[in-house]
C-alpha cells in the first residue's frame, strides 16, 4: 500500500486529532497530521489501521527521536553489566556524625 493510500485510509478510520498531544486538525493544517507506524515498520499497513496512529509533525518527530535514543541507550547499557555496582554509601554514618555534633555543642536530642 502506498503512503498516500494508507494516509487516506487512516484519515477515514481515525479522528483528525494527534494521538499524543490531542491537537485537532482540519483544512490546510490537516497536512501536519501524519501516520505513525506503531511497530516502526512502514511496510506493515493492515487495512484496519491496527498498526497506525495519527500524530502531528512534532509528536511524530519526538516519537522517532525517543526510539532512536532508546536504541542508542540500549547499546550503551549492555556495557553496564561488566561494571561493578557502586558500593559507597555516603549517608551510612550520618546519625553518628549528627549525634557527634550534638555532643560537641553540649546539647542532646532525643
Secondary structure as the mmCIF struct_conf table of DSSP 4:
data_model
#
loop_
_struct_conf.conf_type_id
_struct_conf.id
_struct_conf.beg_label_comp_id
_struct_conf.beg_label_asym_id
_struct_conf.beg_label_seq_id
_struct_conf.end_label_comp_id
_struct_conf.end_label_asym_id
_struct_conf.end_label_seq_id
HELX_RH_AL_P HELX_RH_AL_P1 UNK A 3 UNK A 13
BEND BEND1 UNK A 14 UNK A 14
BEND BEND2 UNK A 16 UNK A 16
STRN STRN1 UNK A 17 UNK A 17
TURN_TY1_P TURN_TY1_P1 UNK A 19 UNK A 21
STRN STRN2 UNK A 24 UNK A 24
HELX_RH_3T_P HELX_RH_3T_P1 UNK A 27 UNK A 32
STRN STRN3 UNK A 33 UNK A 37
TURN_TY1_P TURN_TY1_P2 UNK A 38 UNK A 39
BEND BEND3 UNK A 40 UNK A 40
TURN_TY1_P TURN_TY1_P3 UNK A 42 UNK A 43
TURN_TY1_P TURN_TY1_P4 UNK A 47 UNK A 48
TURN_TY1_P TURN_TY1_P5 UNK A 50 UNK A 51
STRN STRN4 UNK A 52 UNK A 56
HELX_RH_AL_P HELX_RH_AL_P2 UNK A 57 UNK A 77
TURN_TY1_P TURN_TY1_P6 UNK A 78 UNK A 79
HELX_RH_3T_P HELX_RH_3T_P2 UNK A 80 UNK A 82
BEND BEND4 UNK A 83 UNK A 83
HELX_LH_PP_P HELX_LH_PP_P1 UNK A 84 UNK A 86
TURN_TY1_P TURN_TY1_P7 UNK A 90 UNK A 93
HELX_RH_AL_P HELX_RH_AL_P3 UNK A 94 UNK A 105
TURN_TY1_P TURN_TY1_P8 UNK A 106 UNK A 106
#
